[in-house]
């Protein structure tokens, strides 16, 4: 337990941010798996959801914008390679 008020506040902020980041990372990983497992009919919709989630994560500075672009590109190529 922190003895200083500012340290206690930083701990509270860290808990909130960790929870928010966990949700984002889990969502991106889950959607990526769905994209890779999607058939040709549902691919467009699932990939659109994945791209939206990645763009939102980049917008909120959870991931860098270049990483977002790389994620979308590599996922698309991997999904098309399986088809």
Secondary structure, 3 states (H helix, E strand, C coil): CCCCHHHHHHHHHHHHHHHHHHHHHHHHHHHHHHHHHCCHHHHHHHHHHHHHHHHHHHHCCCCCHHHHHHHHHHHHHHHHHHC
